[in-house]
Every structure is written in structure tokens, then in C-alpha cells.
Amino acid sequence: MDQKHVALNFSQTFSGTLTAPNTTAAIGAVEGTLAPYDMLLGALGACLYATFLEIVNKKRLTFEEAVIRIDGVKRSTVPTTLETVNVAMTIKGASKEKGFNQALQLATEYCSVYQTISKVAEMSYTLDFQ
């Protein structure tokens, strides 16, 4: 079992910190802070990329940079869970395009955060090259 933990510390307003083993981040609703869904979508992107990278490395594919944009739409009814999520990944400087589509498709299957969010939201993804 791989145990994870973070700590959160808040004032009486929605202003606080998230402390993880490797860093601290400001939480809130003002400039320079992360809101809850910022962290959720960020966790999705980080998990998906880490999983994608493992697969790409096994396939011995090379590239210079990956840019990921994640757009989510929340439901208007309570609880306001995500209704749709789209992950748009752009690969820059790929040695070849073959193999990347399968790597991303497999990453969506193996990324635990992607799978967790898919229980409440319609998920989609796109892959482009530059």
C-alpha cells in the first residue's frame, strides 16, 4: 500500500496553505493562490503526464516538451461535481508521431486520477503535435 498525506492549515477565511512532502502551496480565491478545482485539475494533469511519460519511455519515444491544457465544466446542481473534462495535450519536437496516440490512450486507462474523475464526469482528450 502506497500511503499519501498532505496537511492543510486555514485562517477563519478561505485562505490557507497546503503542505505536501515536497512543497507548500497557497490556497484561496485571490491572485497567487490555488482554488480547489485548480488543484483537482492540476492533479489530473500531473498524474496523466507521469503515466504518459512512463509509457512513452517504454516505447522509446522522444520529444522536447509536452503542454497540457485541461478544461472542466462543473454541474450547476448540488453537488457541483465536474460534468465534462477535456485534456488537450500538445507534443512539441516529437521524433515521430507514431506511438504517442496509443501512449496517451493507455495513460487515460492507467492514471488513477483520470479514472477517479471519470466516475462523475464525461472525459475526453486530444493530442496535437508541433
N, C-alpha and C positions, 0 to 999 in steps of 0.2 A: 504494500500500500504506500503510495506517494502522498504524504501529508503536506498540505499547503496552509499558510496562515498569513494574515495581514492584521494590522491594528488601525483603528480609526479613532480620532480624537476631535471632538467638536466643541465649539462655544455654544451659547444658547441660541445663536443664529445659525443659518446654513453656511457655516464657514468652518473648515477643518482641514485635517491632514490625513492622508493615507500613508501608512508606513509599511513597506514591504521589505523583505530581506535585503534587497539591493538598492532601494531608493525611497524617497519620500515625495509625495505629490500633494499639491494644494487642491482641496475640494471646495466647490462653491458654485455660485451663479454669477460671478463677476469676472472681468478680464483677468487672465492669468491663472484661472482655476479650472478644474475638470468637474463637469456635471455627471450624474450617474450614467446616463446613456453614452456620454463621451467615453467613459471607462469601459462600458459594456462593448461598444463597437470597436474600441481600441483593443480590448482583449480578444475579440473575434479576429481582427486583422493580424494581431501578433501570433495567435495560435495557428491560424490558417497559413501564415507565411512560414512559421517554423516547420510545420508539417510539409508544406510545399517544398521547402528547401531540402529537407531530408530526402524526399523523393527525387528531386532534381539532381542532387549529389549522387544518389544511387544510379541514376540514369547517365551520369557523367555529362550533363548538360551545363553549358556555361553562359553567363550573361553578366552585364555590368551593373544593372540596377533594376529593382522592382519598385513600382509606385502603385500603392493600393488606395483606392477611394471606396469608402463604404457609406451607403445612404440607407437610412432606415426610416420607415413611416410608422408612427405609433397609432394605435386604435384610439378613437375618441371615447369609447366606453370603458368604464372601470371594470377590471384593472386595465390600465392603458399599456398593455404589452405591445411588442412590435407586431405589426401586421405584415409588412414586407421588408425585406433586406436585400440590397443588391451590392455585390462586391465587384468592383471593376479593377482588374489588375492590368498594368501595362509593364511589359518586359522591354527593357532597353538594352541594346547591344547583344542580343542573343546570337550565339554561334550558329544556330539553326533553329527554325521554328518547330520542327517536328519533335514531339515528345512533351512539349510544355502543356498542351491542352490536356493530355492524359494525366500529367502530374498534378494539375490544378483540380481536375475532376476527382482524382484519388484523394487529394488533400481535403476536399469537402467531405469525403466519406470518413476519413480518419481523424479530422480535427474535432476534438470533443466539444469545444465551444460552439462551433458551427452546428454540430448535431444537437446540442442542447437548445440553441435558439430556434432551430428548425422545428422544434416541438410546438412552438406558438406562432411562428412566422413563416410566410412563404419566402423561400430563399432562392436567389438567382445569382449568377456570376457571369462576367465577361472577361475575355483575355484578348489584349491587343499587343502589338509589337511596334517598337520604334527603332 
